[in-house]
Amino acid sequence: MKKPKILFISRAFPPVVGGIENMNYELSTWLSKYSQTTTIANTLGKIALPIFIPIMFIRLLFIVKKYDAILLGDGLLAILAWWIKKINSNTKVICVAHGLDITYKHPLYQIFWTSYFFPKCDKFICVGNQTIKELTKREVPQDKCTFIPNGITIEKFVNFRASRDDLLNIIGEQYNDYKFILTSGRLAKRKGVAWFIRNVLPDLPQNIIYIVAGEGPDRKNIENAITETKQFNRVLLLGRVTQEELLTLWHTCDVFVQPNIKVDGDMEGFGISVIEAAVCKIPVIVSDLEGLKDAIKNNESGFTVAHENKQQWLEKVLEVLDDNFKKEDFVEKASSYITKNNSWEHISKEYLKEILN
């Protein structure tokens, strides 16, 4: 059987670092295993967007008819769907929707993308069910939206080995007798790190240290939360860490938390770090909010608790850190669940079905 010809267009791609960039790279790589996929990507980041999109307008004039389908890497590129349909109305255009690419608040974006560009896409593949809700709010028919979760390359995580000594090499030997809660990723307000420090950490036992790996716009708010609660010796802000350091943290800390909170105009499309952590066999606790509800299946791949519910968060963290918690059994089950449901081998085949359907 002849492999289908797919054109994948991405405006966010490595070597630029980011969740969408990594996803687009993996998606293009894995689709190429099962189809004739050609990828055209912007590898220079946001600075090159004013050039990349006009260049794509020109290139598409000459190549649209060569492909069975065109896959757009995120909602911003829906402007290309409008152009593709003008060139050849029969070309199938599918758009990956992440969340912020739909809810971006700029009024011109909401007017033009909602009214003219989104409707030109034949289908949206959404990384979370909350993203589907946001599209339907913008009058995209629900039958044009389907949910496929993000994927990960399992081997990158499960084959890594690290010990407690490796962890102490990162954070310091003086923490030898402590238990460790970990959050990693971009420090956006919606991630709830400052909320967790203000509301949960002060009521946890003193032998528990909160490690935060990552940088972002909410760092000052987090630092203020540490000062207000006087948790100076209990929060380690590591800043940016290497991939090896991150893998070490995932494999050696005691519990991973992502205590997201509601932030107007911002949302968690999926939450890739939570499944990456879970496959590394660390218990994962997340807020029952937005895309995190799609990333973690409660009591299977991790635990979900009500967002901004201090008591529920406190009880679940203490439960997981308790010596009676059957940690080894649970993390084996969780890692197996992620391997089965979120491997790129599995996810890319689901993408291909939707692209060709």
N, C-alpha and C positions, 0 to 999 in steps of 0.2 A: 504494500500500500504506500502510495506517495505521501511523503510528509507534507503537511500544510505549510504555506509560506506566511510568516507573521513578521510584521514590522513593529518593533518595540521602540517607542520614543520616550526618553527620560530627560527631564530638565534638572535632575538631582542624582549625581552618580559619583562614585569614588574617582579620584582620591579624596574628594571632599568627604568629611566624616559626618555621619548622621544616620538616623534610623531609616528614613526614606531612601537615602543613598545606598545603604547596605541592602535594603530590601530589593531595590531595583537591580542591583548587581546580581544578587542571588537568583532573582526571578528570571533575568535574561539568561543567566548561565544554565539554569535548569530547564527552561523552555527549549533551549537549543539542543538538549538531549533527545527531545521527542518531536521537534519540528524544525523546519528551516527558519530560524529566527535571526533576523538582522536587527541589531541595536544601534540606534543613533542617540548619543547621549551628550549632554552638557557636562563636562568634567571640570569646569572652572568655577562652579558655584553661582551665587545670585548675581555677582558682578557681570556675568556674561549673558544673563537672561535677555536684556534688551537687544542683544545681537542674535542669540540662539533662536528665538522664536521667529524673527523675520527671515533668517536663513532657512528655517524649516518651511516657511511659506513658499519659498522659491524651490527648494528641493522636492517638496511634495508634488509640485506640478509635473515632475518628470518620472516619479516612481510609484505613485499611488496605485496604479493599475497592475503592478507587479505582484501584489500581495493579496492573500485570501482574507486577511483581517489586519487591522492596525490597533495596537494596544498602547494607550497613553498612560504614562507612569503616575499621574496624579491629576486632580481636578483643575489645576491652573492651566493645564494643556488642553482643556476642553475647547479653547479658542481654535485649536488646530482641527478639532472635529467639525466645527463650523466651516472651515476652509476646505477640508477634505470632501465634505458633502457638496460643496460648490464645484469641486473638480470632477467628482464622480459620485453621484448620489447613491449608487449601489454598493459602495465600499463599506464593509462592516467596521464600525469604530467602537471599541470597548475602552472604558476609562477606569483605572483603579482610583478609588476614593478612600482617603485616609481619615479625614475629620476636619482638621484645620484648613485644608484646601477647599472645604465646602463652607465653613463658618467664618472665614476671613472677613473682618468687619468693614473694610473699605466700601463706601456706598457705591462707587462705580463698579467695583468687583461684583457686589451683590446684584446690581441692576443688570449689567451686561452678561455676566456668566449665568445668572439665573434665567434671564429672559431669552438669550440668544444662543449661548454656547452649550450649556448642559443639555438642553433638549435635542441637540444634534447627535449626541452619543446614543448608540443603539442599546448599550448596556453599561451598567456600573457594577464593578466588582468591589465590594466594600469590605474593609478589614474589620469592621465591627457593626453590630446592629444599631448602635447609636448613630453611626454615619448614615445608615439607611433612613433613620427617622429625620435626620437633618436634610437629606435630599428630598424626602416627601414633603417636608415643610416648604420646600422651594418648588413644589408642584411637579417634581419628577415622579412619574408613576411608579408605584412600588414593584410592579411586575418587570420593571427595567433594572431592578436592583437585586443583587444576590450577595450573600455573605460568605467570604472565604477568609479564614484567619491568616495571620502572618505565619511564615515558616522560619525554621532555623536549620542550619547544617549540623546535625546531631554530633557528628564525629569531632567537631571542633571543641565540644564541651565534655563529652563523656570520656574521651581518651586522655584528658588532662589529669595530672596527679599533683597534689599539694598536701603538705602536712601543717600542723599547728605551728611548727617552727617557722615555716615559710610565711605564715600570717604574721607572726611576731617580728619577723624581719622587716615587714612593711610598717607596722604600727608601733613597735617598740617592745622590748623584753619586759618592761614594767607591768604589762597587762596580762601576764601569764595566767593568773588565777581568775580571770573574768569570763563572763559570757558575752557574746557579741550579736547585736542586732545590726543588720546591714540594709542600707538603701543605696542604689546606684543609678546613675543616669543624669540627664540634664536637670538642673535645679530650677524648675519652673514652679510658680506658686501652686498650681493645681496638684503637684506631686505631694503636697501636704507635709513636707518635712518640718517646717516651722510649727505647724499645727501639732504634730506628733511631739515635738520637743516641749511645747507649752502645756499640752494636755495629758499626755500619756507617760512620757519618760520620768517626770518627777515622782510618780507613784509606783514605779518599778523598783525592785531591790537595787541596792547600791552596787552590787557586783555585776551589774549589767552596763555595758558600754554601747553607745550608738555610733556606728561608723557610717559616714556619708561620703560616698565617692562620686565626684562629678563637679561641674561648674555650671553656672547659669545665672539668670537675672534675679533670682530670689535669694541669692547668697546673703545680701545685707539683712534681709528680713530674718533669715535663719540665724545669723550672728546676733541680731537683736533678741531673738527668742532665747538663745543661750544665756545672754546677759540678764534678761528679765527673770529667768527661772533659776539663775545661778548654777547652771549645769556645766560649768567650765571644764571640769575634769571627766565628764561623762559623754561628751560628744567629740568625735574626731572628724574634722572636716579635712578630708584628704585632697580635695581638689581633683584635677584630672589625674587619672591613673593609666598605666599601660594596659594593654589587653592581657598580658600575663599576670599582672597584679590583680586585675579584675577577676580573672578566672580563679586565682588563688583565694580571693575574698569569697567568691561564690562557693568554692569547695570546702572552706574551712570555718566560716562563720556559723552561728547557731540558728539564726532565722533571718529571712529576708522579708522586709515590709515595704509596701507601697501604699501609704495612707492617703490616697488622693482625696481632695476636697472639691466642692463645687466652686468654679470660677466663671463668672459671666463672660461669654465670648471665647472661652478656652475649653478644650475638651481632650480627653485621652482617647485617641482613635482605637488603639489596641493595647499597647504596653508590652513591647517585645522583650524588655529586660526581665519581666516576670517569668516568662516561659524559659528563657535562657538560664535563669537562676534555678528554676524547678528541675530542669534536666540535669543540673549539676548536683542534685540530691541535697538541696538545702530546703527546709520547709518554707513555704511562701504564704504570706498573709497579705491580702489586698483589700482595698475598699470595694464594696459592691456598687460600682459606679462606672457608667459609660463603657468604653472598650475593655476595661479590666474584667467585666462580667463575662466577656467572650474569651478572654485570654486564659482565665483560671476557672476550672470547674470545681465548685465547692466540694470538699472532702474527697476529691479524686486527684487533682493536680496541685491543690493548695487549698487555702481557706479564704472565704470572702466574709467581710463583716460590714455592717452599716457605716457609711461614710460619716465622719465627724461625730461618731458615737463613742465617747471616751470610755465608757464602761465596757462595751463590747470589745473594743480594741485591747483594753487592759486585760480582760479575762482571757482572750484568745492568745495573746503573747505569753502570758503566764502559763497557760495550758501547754503550749508548745515547748516552752523552756523547762517545764517540770520534768523531773527525772522519771516519772511514771509514764510520760508520753512515749509511745512506741515509735520513736523517730525512724529507726532503720527500716521498719516495715512500710511506714508511710512514704518516705522519700523514694524507696524503690518503686512503689506503686505510682507515685507522681511522675518519676522520670520515665517509666514505661508508657504512661499515658501520653506525655509530650512526644515521645519517640514515635508512637503510633499515629498521633493526630496532627503533629506540627512539623514533621520532617519535610524538607523541601522536595524530596522525592514524591511524597504524597500530595503536598500543596500544589506543586507545579502541574501535576496531572489534573487536579481539580480546576486549575486555571485553564488548562487546555480544553477541557470539556466545555467550560463556559464560553470560551472564545469561539469555539467551533459550533456551538449549539445554535 
